C-alpha cells in the first residue's frame, strides 16, 4: 500500500503547521487531529490538506 505525505492545516487560522505520512485511504475521509497551533497559541483541530 502506498503512503503519501499530507499537510495538516489549522481549522481556525488556516496555517499549515504539520506534515504526516499517511496511507492511501479507500473511503476518501481526511485525517483530523487535535494539535498545538503556534499561531493561535492553543490546541485546535487540524485537518489533512492536499
C-alpha positions in Angstrom: 0.0 0.0 0.0 1.4 3.4 -1.0 2.0 6.2 1.5 1.8 9.9 0.8 2.8 13.0 2.6 -0.1 15.2 3.8 -0.1 18.6 5.3 -2.2 19.3 8.4 -3.8 22.8 8.4 -5.3 24.5 11.4 -9.1 25.0 11.1 -9.0 28.3 13.0 -6.3 30.3 11.3 -5.6 28.1 8.2 -1.8 27.8 8.6 -0.2 24.5 7.6 1.8 23.6 10.7 2.5 19.9 10.4 3.1 17.2 7.8 2.5 13.5 8.3 3.0 10.3 6.2 -0.5 8.7 5.7 -1.6 5.7 3.7 -4.0 5.9 0.8 -7.5 5.7 2.2 -10.1 4.0 0.1 -13.0 5.7 1.8 -11.8 9.3 1.0 -12.0 10.5 4.6 -9.4 13.0 5.7 -7.3 12.9 8.8 -8.4 15.1 11.7 -6.2 15.5 14.8 -6.1 17.9 17.7 -2.6 19.5 17.6 -1.0 22.6 19.0 -1.0 25.6 16.7 1.8 28.1 17.4 0.0 30.9 15.7 -3.3 30.5 17.7 -1.2 29.5 20.8 -3.7 26.8 21.7 -4.7 23.2 20.8 -7.0 23.3 17.7 -8.4 20.8 15.2 -6.0 20.2 12.3 -7.4 18.7 9.1 -5.5 17.0 6.2 -5.0 19.1 3.1 -3.7 18.2 -0.3 
